Amino acid sequence: MASIGLDNIVKAYGSLEVIHGVSVDIDDGDFVVLVGPSGCGKSTLLRMIAGLEDITAGTLSIGGTVVNNLPPKKRNIAMVFQNYALYPHMTVGQNMGFSLKLGGVPKAEIGHKVEAAAKALGLAELLDRFPGQLSGGQRQRVAMGRAIVRDPQVFLFDEPLSNLDAKLRVVMRAEIKSLQASLGTTTVYVTHDQVEAMTMADKIVVMNAGRVEQIGSPLKLFNEPDNMFVASFIGSPMMNFIAGRLTAAGAGPAFVAGDLSLPLPHLPPGVPADTDVILGMRPQYWRRDPAGFPAEVEVVEPTGSETQLEVSMHGQRLTVVLHEQLDIRRGDRVTLAPDFERMLFFDAASERRIG
């Protein structure tokens, strides 16, 4: 187990720079998720930690030792790939113990480690089977077991659940999180799925176009995003954004966008009236209220305990999640009220959160 330090890491392919001075500190035992859209550089960053990509500039340390020039086999890390990378002609047990065999570990010790890992992963009855005889979830467990038996100081996961169906992904992400907690091994996990990031991480690193947008706990990023990119990427369904203006005339502080005027308890701290802003409001922070704002239902998506609506409110298209079951249809009208204390405001020019 070890801490990981990335200090101003840069990656360039010739004149094309794809990672632009990334700095992240990962504590010993942390479960850190790198998340962002396709092409943002998260997998490239993971591969640099693994030693599979050269570092153009900056310093990478593992356990306090600079490893920029160390080959992968000397970094004491284990990586689980998206495609499992199992040997089809080897049994489950042979796959799990192969790296130990290459390292000259005695056969008895290999057997002990493989059996212990197989028991922890629910694979004890499958050690004599071949990968082709396993389900996707079982193959993923074998890939994890192959990493566990090496007792590395760092686990690296590169989108390991992307090939699984939705139900199995939910099961496997809970299993990976539980396993990591029991082992206490420092883990860096790459995904484009923000739900995976929110449910699994101790700390999330949000990346965009080769840069870090924000680092923090899942709830910190959900409630206090630094900018509109983070606000839009973290949280499902995506946050609503409405461009408008803050005013303080007439009945008091308000946010005005066309025909929509939302009264505010107060202006955001340090933000004067007559300022162009973008209002951010999570779909979950609306409720039905007879004294609220009239809206016409355009799309209804019942999910069981909740009802997700797409509505038109004074010319604004909004997504709303109501924590109740509703018998409601397209064209119906509802009156909705926001939780004013949950509103976020972003600077119209820089798109950074204000107030």
Secondary structure, 3 states (H helix, E strand, C coil): CCCEEEEEEEEEECCEEEEEEEEEEECCCCEEEEECCCCCCHHHHHHHHHCCCCCCEEEEEECCEECCCCCHHHCCEEEECCCCCCCCCCCHHHHHHHHHHHCCCCHHHHHHHHHHHHHHCCCHHHCCCCHHHCCHHHHHHHHHHHHHCCCCCEEEEECCCCCCCHHHHHHHHHHHHHHHHHHCCEEEEEECCHHHHHHHCCEEEEEECCEEEEEECHHHHHHCCCEHHHHHHCCCCCCEEEEEEEECCCCCCEEEECCEEEECCCCCCCCCCCEEEEEEECHHHEEEEEEEEEEEEEEEEECCCCEEEEEEECCEEEEEEECCCCCCCCCCEEEEEECHHHCEEEECCCCEEEC
